[in-house]
Amino acid sequence: MNAAVRTMALAGLLSCAAVASADNRGAVCPLVNAPGVPPEAQQAFRLLVEAEVLRSPTHRVDCAQRCPDADPLGLGTSAGCAVVLQLDVVDLDLLGQRRRSVTAWLTGQSPHRLDVPPDASLEGLLSEAIVHALATDPRAVMADEEALEAALGKEVAAVRGVMSYGVEVAETTLWVGEEATWSPALALRIRRGLGAFHVGGRLRVAFLPVEPGESATPVPTVNAAFEPEFAWFVSPEANTSFYLAGGLGVNVLRFDGRDSEGRSSLVDWGVHLTGRVGVEFLRVADVRADLFASATLPWFVTDHSASKLVDDWTPSVEVGFGVAF
């Protein structure tokens, strides 16, 4: 232990009380337990410990809580200390091999232990152990107002490039001329986020397993569609965001009803255009929720040469709710 270390520590002792009231660094009480250090070196060793604390930009020695009865130098601790920096230097003799370790920790925090190789400097490892121990003090983060505000004020953002797999339930309304028919729908959806834009696909089936009545109004018993989808999110990193989506897909329709020849059915298919608007919730969570409304505009007239049941344009709208994983 050199004279420079002693001088630094003693100067810190003399100035400690004068600057403590104006120092906003976290106060700690060093408590040294070093039975492996020779008695003639104990004083210098304890001075070195305090010197390391005095060098810290985040901590200082708690002058008011020194324990002169237990430590004539005032480098120990009393029961009044809120935070204690405990430092242990232990020598073990195992199977004829001597091993030394340095352990440092703050009150309530995890200890940091370093093994001292035979050819290593104890002073260097001591400094490393103290630095690691002081870094575990939550007060060091709390004292840095800018870092604390940045940590608390930063919002969790939705992650880009995430694949989501969803299921949706909806109510579909389909028009044949001026007649509207409601039917439940179930959809499976896959979507990948690319920042503000998402691409994916959707398979939807609306079904109405009922017998046609005596009236001439046909019933859309099956309304199935597959459509690739392209979506744009207004607030891509927010937890909740509105979005607009569009898709070009294939629509398969089945109608059952009665015509002049009695009960009849018709199946037709074609290309359709879909527009969708919605709001997605819980976008930073593993499970997301989605409220949406969409409109499907077929590019064909639903008809069939073998049936006169339907010969009309059959657009539809859909309102539903979905969850994605």
Backbone hydrogen bonds, N-H to C=O, Kabsch-Sander energy under -0.5 kcal/mol:
donor,donor_aa,acceptor,acceptor_aa,energy
6,R,2,N,-1.4
7,T,3,A,-2.8
8,M,4,A,-2.3
9,A,5,V,-2.3
10,L,6,R,-2.8
11,A,7,T,-2.3
12,G,8,M,-1.8
13,L,9,A,-2.0
14,L,10,L,-2.0
15,S,11,A,-1.8
16,C,12,G,-1.3
17,A,13,L,-0.5
19,V,15,S,-1.7
20,A,16,C,-1.7
21,S,17,A,-0.6
22,A,19,V,-0.9
23,D,19,V,-0.8
23,D,20,A,-0.7
24,N,22,A,-0.6
26,G,58,T,-2.4
28,V,60,R,-2.4
29,C,83,V,-1.8
31,L,85,L,-2.8
33,N,87,L,-3.0
36,G,89,V,-1.1
37,V,34,A,-1.6
41,A,38,P,-1.7
42,Q,38,P,-0.6
42,Q,39,P,-0.9
45,F,41,A,-2.4
46,R,42,Q,-2.4
47,L,43,Q,-2.1
48,L,44,A,-2.0
49,V,45,F,-1.9
50,E,46,R,-2.1
51,A,47,L,-2.4
52,E,48,L,-2.0
53,V,49,V,-1.6
54,L,50,E,-2.6
55,R,51,A,-1.3
56,S,52,E,-0.5
56,S,53,V,-1.3
60,R,26,G,-2.3
62,D,28,V,-2.9
63,C,61,V,-1.3
65,Q,62,D,-0.9
66,R,63,C,-1.3
70,A,67,C,-0.6
71,D,67,C,-1.9
74,G,71,D,-2.3
78,S,65,Q,-0.9
81,C,78,S,-1.7
85,L,29,C,-1.9
86,Q,84,V,-0.9
86,Q,105,W,-2.5
87,L,31,L,-2.5
88,D,103,T,-2.8
89,V,33,N,-2.3
90,V,88,D,-0.5
90,V,101,S,-2.2
92,L,99,R,-3.6
94,L,92,L,-0.6
94,L,97,Q,-2.8
95,L,93,D,-0.6
97,Q,94,L,-2.2
98,R,96,G,-0.5
99,R,92,L,-3.4
100,R,116,V,-0.6
101,S,90,V,-2.2
102,V,114,L,-3.0
103,T,88,D,-2.6
104,A,112,H,-2.3
105,W,86,Q,-1.9
107,T,84,V,-0.9
109,Q,106,L,-2.3
112,H,104,A,-2.6
114,L,102,V,-2.9
116,V,100,R,-3.0
120,A,117,P,-1.7
122,L,120,A,-0.5
125,L,121,S,-1.7
126,L,122,L,-2.3
127,S,123,E,-2.0
128,E,124,G,-1.8
129,A,125,L,-2.5
130,I,126,L,-2.2
131,V,127,S,-2.3
132,H,128,E,-2.1
133,A,129,A,-2.2
134,L,130,I,-2.7
135,A,131,V,-1.6
136,T,132,H,-0.5
136,T,133,A,-1.2
137,D,134,L,-1.5
140,A,137,D,-1.6
141,V,137,D,-0.6
141,V,138,P,-0.6
142,M,138,P,-2.1
143,A,139,R,-2.2
144,D,140,A,-0.6
144,D,141,V,-0.7
145,E,143,A,-1.3
148,L,144,D,-2.6
149,E,145,E,-2.8
150,A,146,E,-2.2
151,A,147,A,-2.2
152,L,148,L,-2.7
153,G,149,E,-2.6
154,K,150,A,-1.0
158,A,237,E,-0.5
161,G,193,G,-1.4
162,V,159,V,-0.6
164,S,191,R,-3.0
166,G,189,R,-3.1
167,V,323,V,-2.3
168,E,187,A,-2.5
169,V,321,F,-2.7
170,A,185,A,-2.0
171,E,319,V,-2.5
172,T,183,S,-3.1
173,T,317,V,-2.8
174,L,172,T,-0.5
174,L,181,T,-2.5
175,W,315,P,-2.4
176,V,179,E,-2.9
177,G,313,W,-0.8
179,E,176,V,-1.9
181,T,174,L,-2.3
183,S,172,T,-2.3
185,A,170,A,-2.3
186,L,205,V,-2.3
187,A,168,E,-2.3
188,L,203,L,-2.5
189,R,166,G,-2.6
190,I,201,G,-2.4
191,R,164,S,-2.3
192,R,199,V,-3.1
193,G,162,V,-1.8
194,L,197,F,-3.2
197,F,194,L,-1.3
198,H,231,A,-2.6
199,V,192,R,-1.9
200,G,229,E,-2.1
201,G,190,I,-2.3
202,R,227,E,-1.6
203,L,188,L,-2.7
204,R,202,R,-0.5
204,R,225,A,-2.8
205,V,186,L,-2.6
206,A,223,N,-2.5
207,F,184,P,-2.0
208,L,221,T,-2.0
210,V,208,L,-2.4
219,V,256,D,-3.4
221,T,219,V,-1.6
221,T,254,R,-0.7
222,V,254,R,-1.5
223,N,206,A,-2.7
224,A,252,V,-2.5
225,A,204,R,-2.7
226,F,250,V,-2.1
227,E,202,R,-2.4
229,E,200,G,-3.0
230,F,246,G,-2.5
231,A,198,H,-3.0
232,W,244,L,-2.9
233,F,196,A,-3.2
234,V,242,F,-2.6
238,A,235,S,-1.3
241,S,280,E,-2.0
243,Y,278,G,-2.4
244,L,232,W,-2.2
245,A,276,R,-2.8
246,G,230,F,-2.2
247,G,274,T,-2.2
248,L,228,P,-0.7
249,G,272,H,-2.0
250,V,226,F,-2.5
251,N,270,G,-3.2
252,V,224,A,-3.2
253,L,268,D,-3.3
254,R,222,V,-2.5
255,F,266,L,-2.8
256,D,219,V,-2.6
257,G,264,S,-2.5
259,D,262,G,-2.9
262,G,259,D,-1.8
264,S,257,G,-3.3
266,L,255,F,-2.4
268,D,253,L,-2.3
270,G,251,N,-1.9
272,H,249,G,-2.3
273,L,297,L,-2.4
274,T,247,G,-2.9
275,G,295,A,-2.2
276,R,245,A,-2.8
277,V,293,A,-2.6
278,G,243,Y,-2.0
279,V,291,L,-2.3
280,E,241,S,-2.8
281,F,289,A,-3.0
283,R,239,N,-2.6
285,A,282,L,-1.3
288,R,324,A,-2.5
289,A,281,F,-1.6
290,D,322,G,-2.4
291,L,279,V,-2.3
292,F,320,G,-2.0
293,A,277,V,-2.4
294,S,318,E,-2.7
295,A,275,G,-2.5
296,T,316,S,-3.2
297,L,273,L,-3.3
297,L,295,A,-0.5
299,W,271,V,-3.1
302,T,300,F,-0.5
302,T,312,D,-2.2
303,D,301,V,-0.6
304,H,307,S,-0.7
307,S,304,H,-1.2
312,D,302,T,-1.6
316,S,296,T,-1.9
317,V,173,T,-2.2
318,E,294,S,-2.7
319,V,171,E,-1.7
320,G,292,F,-2.2
321,F,169,V,-2.6
322,G,290,D,-2.7
323,V,167,V,-2.2
324,A,288,R,-2.2
325,F,165,Y,-2.7
